[in-house]
Amino acid sequence: MSSINPTELDLNEETVVKINRVAKVVAGGRRFRFSAIVAIGDGQGHVGLGHGKANEVISAISKSKENAKKSMFRVPIINGTIPHKIVGKFGAAKVMLKPASPGTGIIAGGAVRALIEQVGITDILTKRYGSSNVNNIVRAVEEALRSLHDPVSVANRRGITIGEVFN
């Protein structure tokens, strides 16, 4: 899979999935830092996910945005939905993504919705199982989206027609 150059894409405004305040207890009190998870995409099937930590919220968001640009990948989209059902797993978090008919909309919770909207998927059904840890949920969705297969590439690889892939 080739690397995607984020400068060539017309990226949307980033979506901040989660901001977490982290306290480090030192002599004389607590030191606070912030960690941020950001999803960035172009709404045309390209998406990236980033994580950053800094002393200020804005710095953490900008760091995670830069990391997200470095981790961009392509997601196959067919008629506004995904090609097939898939379950992504990361740690104790499991996320099921299921294609939906046009007009269904995005049926998803906060962390999953942020990533799906950035990809540009308009109709999808999702369900989270196991952990409610936002870090792990987002990573599970990323893992699921990365492992989706385009029917055309599957047909070419198997040496069959696209119609035979669905049978």
C-alpha positions, 0 to 999 in steps of 0.5 A, spaced: 500 500 500 503 506 497 503 512 502 498 518 501 501 525 501 496 529 505 498 535 501 495 533 495 488 532 498 483 537 500 482 535 507 476 537 511 477 541 518 479 536 523 475 532 528 477 532 535 475 525 538 477 526 545 481 531 549 484 528 556 487 531 562 493 527 565 495 529 572 502 528 574 503 529 581 510 532 583 513 535 590 509 541 590 502 539 587 500 536 580 502 538 573 497 537 568 498 535 561 493 534 555 493 528 550 488 529 544 486 524 539 484 527 532 481 524 526 482 528 519 480 526 512 477 529 505 470 526 505 472 522 499 475 515 502 482 518 505 482 518 513 488 519 518 488 518 525 493 522 530 495 522 537 498 528 541 500 530 548 502 537 550 502 542 556 496 546 552 490 543 549 491 547 542 498 544 542 496 537 543 491 538 538 496 540 533 501 535 534 495 530 533 493 533 527 500 532 524 500 525 526 494 524 523 496 527 516 502 522 517 498 516 518 493 517 512 490 511 509 485 509 503 478 506 505 474 503 499 467 506 499 461 503 494 455 508 494 456 511 500 457 505 504 463 500 506 463 494 501 462 488 506 461 487 514 467 487 518 469 487 525 475 491 528 479 489 534 484 492 538 485 490 546 478 489 549 475 493 544 471 490 538 467 495 533 462 492 528 461 496 521 456 493 517 454 496 510 447 500 510 442 502 504 442 509 502 438 513 506 440 510 513 445 515 515 451 514 520 448 509 526 454 510 530 456 513 537 461 519 538 468 516 537 466 511 531 462 517 528 468 522 528 472 517 524 466 515 519 464 522 518 471 524 516 472 518 511 466 520 507 461 514 509 454 516 509 450 510 510 453 505 515 451 501 522 456 500 527 456 497 534 461 497 539 462 491 544 467 490 550 471 496 552 469 503 552 476 506 552 476 511 546 483 510 544 482 503 543 475 504 540 478 509 535 484 504 534 479 498 533 475 502 527 482 504 524 483 497 524 477 495 521 477 500 515 484 498 514 482 491 512 476 492 508 477 490 501 475 493 494 470 488 490 474 490 484 481 488 487 478 482 490 476 480 483 482 481 480 486 477 485 482 471 484 481 472 477 474 472 477 468 477 475 466 482 480 459 479 479 462 472 482 465 476 488 458 477 491 456 470 490 
